[in-house]
Amino acid sequence: MDMPHINPVGLLEKPADTSESPRRFSFRLRLLAGFFVLLFLLVTVASTVTSLGRYCLTTDAADTRALPHQ
């Protein structure tokens, strides 16, 4: 019995006598999972942008009054 293997190019080579197993999850379930991943990424980016925006708007890098004068 020959086993499937990965060739040097990175492609899966399967012997002719093997069959593929069906996908374990339905299209609707995979679509729902993709939606949640996309939602997670959007919330992560939005909260990062909001946090950095609030930080940049509330700090003044040019204000040197608190530094000791020499």
N, C-alpha and C positions, 0 to 999 in steps of 0.2 A: 504494500500500500504506500503510495506516494503522499507526502505531506505538502500542504501549501507552503510557499516560501516567498520571500521578498527578493526580487532581483536587484542587481547593483544600481539600477536607475531609481528604485524605490517603488516599483509596481508589484502588486500581489499576483503571483502566478499560481493558479490552482490546477491540479490534475483534471483530466477530462471526466473521470468517474466520480467526482465530488459534486454535490449540489449545494446551493446556497440556502441558508435558512431564511425564512421570511422576517421582515422587520418586526421587532417586538412591540413597538408603540405605534398607535394610529397617527394619521396625519393631523387630526384635530388636537391630539395630546401634544405632539411635537410643536404645533403652532402655538398652543397655549404656553408651553415652556419657553419658546422663543419670545413670546410677548412679555413674559415675566423677566427674562434676561434683559430685553430691551428697556423695560421699565426701570429695572435696577440701574442700568447704565445711565439712563437719562436723569434719574434722581441723584445719582452720584455726581454727575457733571454739574447739574443745576445747583446742588448744595455747595459744591466746591467754588463755583463761580460766584454765588451769592456771598459765601463766607469771605472770599478774597476781595470782592467788591466792597463789602462793608468795612473790612480792615483798611483797605486803601483809601476809602472816603473818610475814615475817622482818624487817620494818622497824618501827620504833616512832617515829612522828612526835612523840610527846610527850616523848621522851627528849632533854633539852637539856643533859646533862652535858658533852658535847663542845664546846658553844658557849662562847666567852669570856664571863666575867661582867663586868658593868660596875658 
